[in-house]
Amino acid sequence: MRWVSQAAIILGFSLAGELLRLLVPLPVPASVYGLVLLLGALHFGFLKLQSVEETGEFLVSILPLLFVPAAAGLLRSWGVLRSMWPAALLAVLVLTPLVMGITGQVAQLLMKKGGREDGDG
């Protein structure tokens, strides 16, 4: 029953993200709005981590599985994507390491700023 209530909380933030996307005319996905709202609620103490922790950990553990439908959709669109695959491959090969490096540097900076250089969060 605990997982159901935690999932309901997470889905509630997803719904709030959907509503916010309708109200704010920015090209931001609703899921991003929902995650930012959830982060804000956790950060400012409106929501305790224990309220969503178990279900959140479960969702993260199955995250690769959640990409399967998107990958299948890409395969179904191969006729359209065929002409742009060299540019997409180049972008992935260049941008993926760049994003990983920048993310790592920002994470290290934030850990140092917070006084947690060991990474134990």
N, CA and C of each residue as an Amber inpcrd file, in Angstrom:
protein
   363
   0.8210000  -1.2010000   0.0000000   0.0000000   0.0000000   0.0000000
   0.8590000   1.2570000   0.0000000   2.0400000   1.1400000   0.6110000
   2.9450000   2.2890000   0.6880000   3.3880000   2.7090000  -0.7170000
   3.6700000   1.7150000  -1.5970000   4.0990000   2.0380000  -2.9510000
   2.9920000   2.7400000  -3.7310000   1.7570000   2.3480000  -3.4810000
   0.6330000   2.9660000  -4.1800000   0.5170000   4.4420000  -3.8020000
   0.6410000   4.7370000  -2.5210000   0.5350000   6.1420000  -2.1030000
   1.7210000   6.9460000  -2.6140000   2.9180000   6.3430000  -2.6340000
   4.0820000   7.0530000  -3.1570000   3.9420000   7.2910000  -4.6600000
   3.4440000   6.2920000  -5.3750000   3.2220000   6.4490000  -6.8150000
   2.1690000   7.5270000  -7.0760000   1.1490000   7.5930000  -6.2330000
   0.1120000   8.6130000  -6.3960000   0.6940000  10.0140000  -6.2180000
   1.6120000  10.1650000  -5.2770000   2.2550000  11.4690000  -5.0740000
   3.0650000  11.8510000  -6.3110000   3.8500000  10.8930000  -6.8260000
   4.6610000  11.1750000  -8.0100000   3.7720000  11.4840000  -9.2100000
   2.7050000  10.7230000  -9.3820000   1.7670000  10.9910000 -10.4760000
   1.0760000  12.3380000 -10.3060000   0.8270000  12.7270000  -9.0650000
   0.2480000  14.0500000  -8.8140000   1.1660000  15.1640000  -9.2930000
   2.4620000  15.0150000  -9.0570000   3.4140000  16.0170000  -9.5450000
   3.5020000  15.9780000 -11.0720000   3.3610000  14.7920000 -11.6580000
   3.3320000  14.6870000 -13.1170000   2.1110000  15.4030000 -13.6780000
   0.9700000  15.2360000 -13.0260000  -0.2460000  15.9240000 -13.4540000
  -0.0810000  17.4380000 -13.3170000   0.5150000  17.8680000 -12.2250000
   0.7650000  19.3060000 -12.0450000   1.6750000  19.8320000 -13.1520000
   2.6590000  19.0220000 -13.5620000   3.5270000  19.4070000 -14.6700000
   2.7570000  19.5410000 -15.9690000   1.8230000  18.6250000 -16.1980000
   0.9790000  18.7090000 -17.3980000   0.1400000  19.9810000 -17.3970000
  -0.4300000  20.2950000 -16.2440000  -1.2440000  21.5090000 -16.1500000
  -0.3870000  22.7580000 -16.3300000   0.8080000  22.7520000 -15.7500000
   1.7040000  23.8940000 -15.8750000   2.1330000  24.0870000 -17.3260000
   2.3410000  22.9890000 -18.0370000   2.7180000  23.0790000 -19.4530000
   1.6260000  23.7570000 -20.2710000   0.3760000  23.5210000 -19.8960000
  -0.7370000  24.1640000 -20.5970000  -0.8110000  25.6540000 -20.2860000
  -0.3770000  26.0350000 -19.0910000  -0.4730000  27.4320000 -18.6640000
   0.7210000  28.2890000 -19.0650000   1.8970000  27.6760000 -19.1360000
   3.1220000  28.4260000 -19.4360000   3.5340000  28.1500000 -20.8760000
   3.5550000  29.1790000 -21.7060000   3.8410000  28.9630000 -23.1360000
   5.3350000  28.8640000 -23.4540000   6.0180000  27.9410000 -22.8040000
   7.4330000  27.7120000 -23.0800000   7.6010000  26.3170000 -23.6640000
   8.6220000  26.1080000 -24.4880000   8.8310000  24.7790000 -25.0720000
   9.5280000  23.8290000 -24.0970000   8.8910000  23.5970000 -22.9590000
   9.4340000  22.7270000 -21.9160000   8.4830000  21.5430000 -21.7550000
   9.0040000  20.3230000 -21.7610000   8.1240000  19.1590000 -21.5800000
   7.4540000  19.1710000 -20.2060000   6.2590000  18.6440000 -20.1610000
   5.5050000  18.5960000 -18.9110000   6.2450000  17.7970000 -17.8460000
   6.9680000  16.7590000 -18.2630000   7.6950000  15.9490000 -17.2860000
   8.7770000  16.7660000 -16.5800000   9.3750000  17.7030000 -17.2980000
  10.3970000  18.5640000 -16.6780000   9.7410000  19.4740000 -15.6440000
   8.6010000  20.0420000 -15.9920000   7.8730000  20.8680000 -15.0150000
   7.5480000  20.0400000 -13.7680000   7.0580000  18.8290000 -13.9720000
   6.7040000  17.9740000 -12.8430000   7.9110000  17.6580000 -11.9700000
   9.0490000  17.3520000 -12.5900000  10.2560000  17.0570000 -11.8150000
  10.7500000  18.2780000 -11.0510000  10.6660000  19.4450000 -11.6760000
  11.0820000  20.6770000 -10.9820000  10.1620000  20.9580000  -9.7980000
   8.8720000  20.7430000  -9.9820000   7.9370000  20.9270000  -8.8650000
   8.2300000  19.9380000  -7.7340000   8.5030000  18.6890000  -8.0920000
   8.8360000  17.6850000  -7.0830000  10.1330000  18.0440000  -6.3690000
  11.1350000  18.4750000  -7.1250000  12.3960000  18.8960000  -6.5170000
  12.1810000  20.0620000  -5.5600000  11.3900000  21.0370000  -5.9770000
  11.1030000  22.1780000  -5.1060000  10.3810000  21.7630000  -3.8350000
   9.4150000  20.8680000  -3.9690000   8.6760000  20.4010000  -2.7880000
   9.5950000  19.6620000  -1.8240000  10.5200000  18.8750000  -2.3720000
  11.4790000  18.1670000  -1.5120000  12.4730000  19.1410000  -0.8850000
  12.9680000  20.0680000  -1.6840000  13.9800000  21.0100000  -1.1960000
  13.4380000  21.9150000  -0.0900000  12.2420000  22.4180000  -0.2840000
  11.6840000  23.3640000   0.6820000  10.9070000  22.6880000   1.8050000
  10.9010000  21.3760000   1.8420000  10.3160000  20.6480000   2.9580000
   8.8140000  20.4740000   2.9140000   8.1760000  20.7850000   1.7780000
   6.7430000  20.5490000   1.6630000   6.4530000  19.0520000   1.5660000
   7.4640000  18.3070000   1.1330000   7.3460000  16.8620000   0.9620000
   8.6090000  16.2240000   1.5150000   8.4500000  15.2050000   2.3090000
   9.6010000  14.4870000   2.8640000  10.0600000  13.4220000   1.8730000
  11.3640000  13.2110000   1.7980000  11.9250000  12.2320000   0.8810000
  11.3300000  10.8520000   1.1130000  11.0810000  10.4960000   2.3660000
  10.5160000   9.1880000   2.6860000   9.1490000   8.9860000   2.0470000
   8.4910000  10.0700000   1.6700000   7.1610000   9.9770000   1.0720000
   7.1830000   9.4250000  -0.3500000   8.3480000   9.4740000  -1.0050000
   8.4410000   9.0140000  -2.3920000   9.6950000   8.1740000  -2.6610000
  10.4920000   7.9290000  -1.6490000  11.8110000   7.3270000  -1.8510000
  11.7630000   5.9140000  -2.4420000  10.9660000   5.0340000  -1.8720000
  10.9580000   3.6410000  -2.3430000  10.4860000   3.5320000  -3.7920000
   9.4040000   4.2090000  -4.1100000   8.8880000   4.1530000  -5.4750000
   9.8470000   4.8420000  -6.4360000  10.4510000   5.9410000  -6.0000000
  11.4390000   6.6200000  -6.8360000  12.6280000   5.7370000  -7.1440000
  13.1190000   5.0180000  -6.1450000  14.2400000   4.1000000  -6.3650000
  13.8480000   2.9720000  -7.3160000  12.6180000   2.4790000  -7.1800000
  12.1400000   1.4430000  -8.0900000  12.0870000   1.9600000  -9.5260000
  11.5390000   3.1600000  -9.7090000  11.4360000   3.7230000 -11.0570000
  12.8050000   3.9350000 -11.6770000  13.7640000   4.3810000 -10.8770000
  15.1280000   4.5620000 -11.3940000  15.7380000   3.2140000 -11.7650000
  15.4410000   2.1720000 -10.9880000  16.0160000   0.8560000 -11.2720000
  15.4870000   0.2600000 -12.5730000  14.2760000   0.6190000 -12.9880000
  13.7280000   0.0930000 -14.2420000  13.7930000   1.1190000 -15.3720000
  14.5040000   2.1940000 -15.1620000  14.5690000   3.2720000 -16.1490000
  14.9850000   2.7890000 -17.5380000  16.0110000   1.9400000 -17.6700000
  16.3580000   1.4920000 -19.0240000  15.1970000   0.8040000 -19.7430000
  14.3920000   0.0790000 -19.0150000  13.2470000  -0.5930000 -19.6040000
  12.2340000   0.4100000 -20.1610000  12.1460000   1.5690000 -19.5380000
  11.1950000   2.5730000 -19.9730000  11.5870000   3.2310000 -21.2960000
  12.8360000   3.0310000 -21.7340000  13.2740000   3.5880000 -23.0120000
  12.9640000   2.6670000 -24.1890000  12.5500000   1.4420000 -23.9390000
  12.2790000   0.4860000 -25.0140000  11.1940000   0.9970000 -25.9680000
  10.0560000   1.5050000 -25.5000000   9.0510000   1.9980000 -26.4510000
   9.5670000   3.1370000 -27.3330000  10.3840000   4.0130000 -26.7660000
  10.9370000   5.1110000 -27.5710000  11.8770000   4.5730000 -28.6420000
  12.7040000   3.5980000 -28.2820000  13.6170000   2.9980000 -29.2560000
  12.8390000   2.2890000 -30.3560000  11.7610000   1.6030000 -29.9860000
  10.9370000   0.9330000 -30.9920000  10.3020000   1.9540000 -31.9300000
   9.8960000   3.0800000 -31.3950000   9.3360000   4.1420000 -32.2270000
  10.3530000   4.6880000 -33.2140000  11.6020000   4.8110000 -32.7630000
  12.6560000   5.2660000 -33.6770000  12.8830000   4.2620000 -34.8000000
  12.8550000   2.9810000 -34.4670000  13.0470000   1.9590000 -35.4960000
  11.9150000   1.9780000 -36.5170000  10.7180000   2.2610000 -36.0460000
   9.5770000   2.3310000 -36.9750000   9.6820000   3.5350000 -37.8930000
  10.4260000   4.5640000 -37.4710000  10.5800000   5.7820000 -38.2680000
  11.8740000   5.7850000 -39.0650000  12.4820000   4.6280000 -39.2740000
  13.7810000   4.5630000 -39.9270000  13.7540000   5.2090000 -41.3120000
  12.6590000   5.0880000 -42.0420000  12.5760000   5.6970000 -43.3790000
  12.7860000   7.1960000 -43.3350000  12.2640000   7.8510000 -42.3260000
  12.4120000   9.3010000 -42.1840000  13.8050000   9.6430000 -41.6510000
  14.3000000   8.8250000 -40.7300000  15.5730000   9.1140000 -40.0790000
  16.7910000   8.7340000 -40.9210000  16.6070000   7.9040000 -41.9140000
  17.7270000   7.3870000 -42.6960000  18.5950000   8.5090000 -43.2700000
  17.9970000   9.5650000 -43.7510000  18.7690000  10.6370000 -44.3850000
  19.5530000  11.4780000 -43.3830000  19.1780000  11.4370000 -42.1270000
  19.8710000  12.2850000 -41.1520000  20.7200000  11.5110000 -40.1560000
  20.9330000  10.2190000 -40.3530000  21.6730000   9.4380000 -39.3620000
  23.1250000   9.8600000 -39.2190000  23.8370000  10.2890000 -40.2890000
  25.2330000  10.7010000 -40.0510000  25.3280000  11.9170000 -39.1140000
  24.4550000  12.8950000 -39.3060000  24.4690000  14.0780000 -38.4410000
  24.0610000  13.7110000 -37.0220000  23.0910000  12.8310000 -36.8850000
  22.6550000  12.4130000 -35.5540000  23.7560000  11.6330000 -34.8480000
  24.4370000  10.7600000 -35.5620000  25.5370000   9.9920000 -34.9770000
  26.6690000  10.9110000 -34.5350000  27.0040000  11.8770000 -35.3720000
  28.0450000  12.8420000 -35.0090000  27.6430000  13.6360000 -33.7690000
  26.3870000  14.0780000 -33.7220000  25.9130000  14.8270000 -32.5560000
  25.9920000  13.9830000 -31.2950000  25.6050000  12.7220000 -31.3940000
  25.6540000  11.8420000 -30.2240000  27.0960000  11.6190000 -29.7800000
  27.9830000  11.3690000 -30.7290000  29.3840000  11.0940000 -30.3860000
  30.0880000  12.3090000 -29.7980000  29.7050000  13.5000000 -30.2230000
  30.3340000  14.7240000 -29.7140000  29.6330000  15.2260000 -28.4480000
  28.3220000  15.2780000 -28.4980000  27.5740000  15.9040000 -27.4100000
  27.4680000  15.0340000 -26.1600000  27.4000000  13.7220000 -26.3090000
  27.2790000  12.8610000 -25.1260000  28.4700000  13.0240000 -24.1880000
  29.7190000  12.9010000 -24.6690000  30.8470000  13.1270000 -23.7460000
  30.8820000  14.5520000 -23.1980000  30.4900000  15.5190000 -24.0150000
  30.4810000  16.9150000 -23.5550000  29.4910000  17.1010000 -22.4120000
  28.2840000  16.5900000 -22.5740000  27.2680000  16.7070000 -21.5250000
  27.6950000  15.9440000 -20.2760000  28.2700000  14.7610000 -20.4500000
  28.7310000  13.9860000 -19.2970000  29.8250000  14.7370000 -18.5410000
  30.7570000  15.3280000 -19.2800000  31.8450000  16.0710000 -18.6440000
  31.3450000  17.2930000 -17.8970000  30.4800000  18.0560000 -18.5200000
  29.9370000  19.2510000 -17.8750000  29.1210000  18.8670000 -16.6460000
  28.3070000  17.8190000 -16.7660000  27.5100000  17.3600000 -15.6270000
  28.4050000  16.9370000 -14.4680000  29.4800000  16.2160000 -14.7710000
  30.4220000  15.8030000 -13.7320000  31.0840000  16.9850000 -13.0460000
  31.4800000  17.9810000 -13.8390000  32.1150000  19.1650000 -13.2690000
  31.1440000  19.9420000 -12.3710000  29.9110000  20.0820000 -12.8210000
  28.9040000  20.7820000 -12.0170000  28.6300000  20.0130000 -10.7290000
  28.5270000  18.6880000 -10.8220000  28.2820000  17.8760000  -9.6240000
  29.4350000  18.0240000  -8.6300000  30.6640000  17.9910000  -9.1170000
  31.8130000  18.1620000  -8.2250000  31.8170000  19.5440000  -7.5910000
  31.4960000  20.5560000  -8.3690000  31.4310000  21.9170000  -7.8420000
  30.3780000  22.0330000  -6.7460000  29.2130000  21.4450000  -6.9840000
  28.1460000  21.5060000  -5.9890000  28.4990000  20.7210000  -4.7330000
  29.1700000  19.5900000  -4.8910000  29.5690000  18.8090000  -3.7140000
  30.6050000  19.5690000  -2.8970000  31.5430000  20.2360000  -3.5590000
  32.5400000  21.0280000  -2.8410000  31.8920000  22.2000000  -2.1310000
  30.9500000  22.8330000  -2.8130000  30.2520000  23.9760000  -2.2190000
  29.4480000  23.5530000  -0.9860000  28.8970000  22.3380000  -1.0360000
  28.1140000  21.8200000   0.0840000  28.9770000  21.1590000   1.1410000
  30.2830000  21.0940000   0.9200000  31.1840000  20.5100000   1.8980000
  31.1630000  18.9910000   1.9050000  30.7430000  18.3780000   0.7730000
  30.6670000  16.9190000   0.7090000  31.5140000  16.4320000  -0.4540000
  32.7960000  16.3960000  -0.2830000  33.6880000  15.9780000  -1.3460000
  33.7670000  14.4740000  -1.4950000  33.2590000  13.7150000  -0.5490000
  33.3270000  12.2650000  -0.6310000  32.2390000  11.6680000  -1.5150000
  31.2190000  12.4690000  -1.8910000  30.1530000  11.9910000  -2.7690000
  29.1100000  11.1700000  -2.0620000  29.1120000  11.1330000  -0.7230000
  28.1280000  10.3330000   0.0140000  26.8030000  11.0490000   0.1990000
  26.6330000  12.2200000  -0.4000000  25.3970000  12.9590000  -0.4440000
  24.7490000  13.1850000   0.8240000
